[in-house]
Amino acid sequence: QRETEGVRGNGVWRAGGINGPVLQLRQMKELEQQRDVLWHGLEMVDRARRWYHRELQGLRDRQHRGEGRRLPNEVSRKSQRISQLEAERGSLVQRLLDIRLQR
């Protein structure tokens, strides 16, 4: 089927019966849902980052007290994970900004 478009009254109509304003409203709702998902993702990344920072500080504290030989490796892994989470956060922020710019 070929979609037919034209102008009817104040809006654009299509053969399927969906006019421009209705289509725009649907698209806006989808963008809002995407925005909400991205914000939720950012909140999760922030919570995880704070947890890793607390864990990292705890490891540093234990390291200073001389407990365990594996702590430097754990600190290194935790630091790498924090960097990864911060990169993911940056990516999510960029996606959120891109969505805002599409409006």
C-alpha positions in Angstrom: 0.0 0.0 0.0 1.2 3.5 -0.8 0.6 6.1 1.8 -1.2 9.1 0.5 -0.5 12.5 2.0 -2.2 15.8 1.5 -3.5 18.9 3.3 -6.9 18.8 5.0 -8.1 21.7 7.1 -5.5 22.8 9.6 -3.2 19.7 9.5 -1.6 17.1 7.4 -3.7 13.9 6.8 -2.6 10.5 5.7 -4.5 7.6 4.3 -4.3 5.8 7.6 -6.3 8.6 9.2 -3.5 9.9 11.4 -3.1 13.6 11.0 0.0 15.8 11.7 -0.9 16.9 15.3 -1.7 13.4 16.4 1.5 12.1 14.9 3.5 14.9 16.6 1.9 14.1 19.9 2.8 10.4 19.6 6.4 11.3 18.7 6.6 13.7 21.7 5.4 11.0 24.0 8.0 8.6 22.7 10.7 11.2 23.2 9.5 11.8 26.7 9.7 8.1 27.4 13.2 7.9 26.0 14.2 10.9 28.1 12.8 9.2 31.2 14.7 6.0 30.5 17.9 7.9 30.0 17.4 9.9 33.3 16.8 6.6 35.1 19.9 5.2 33.6 21.9 8.2 34.7 20.6 7.8 38.2 21.6 4.2 38.3 25.1 5.0 37.0 25.5 7.7 39.6 24.4 5.4 42.4 26.9 2.7 41.1 29.6 5.3 40.9 29.0 6.4 44.5 29.1 2.8 45.6 32.4 2.1 43.8 33.9 5.3 45.3 32.9 4.1 48.8 34.3 0.7 48.2 37.5 2.2 46.8 37.9 4.4 49.8 37.3 1.4 52.1 40.0 -0.5 50.2 42.4 2.4 50.5 41.7 2.6 54.2 42.4 -1.1 54.6 45.5 -0.8 52.5 46.9 1.9 54.7 46.4 -0.3 57.7 48.5 -3.0 56.0 45.7 -5.6 55.5 46.0 -7.9 52.5 48.3 -8.1 49.5 45.6 -8.1 46.8 44.2 -4.7 47.7 46.2 -2.8 45.1 44.8 -5.0 42.4 41.3 -4.5 43.8 41.8 -0.7 43.9 43.0 -0.8 40.3 39.9 -2.8 39.2 37.6 -0.5 41.1 39.2 2.6 39.6 38.8 1.1 36.1 35.2 0.4 36.8 34.6 4.0 38.0 36.2 5.3 34.8 33.9 3.0 32.8 30.8 4.2 34.7 31.8 7.8 34.2 32.2 7.2 30.4 28.8 5.5 30.3 27.3 8.5 32.2 28.9 10.9 29.7 27.4 8.9 26.8 23.9 9.0 28.5 24.2 12.7 29.0 25.1 13.2 25.4 22.1 11.1 24.3 19.8 13.1 26.5 21.1 16.3 25.0 20.7 15.0 21.5 17.1 14.1 22.3 16.5 17.6 23.6 18.0 19.1 20.5 15.7 17.1 18.3 12.6 18.9 19.7 
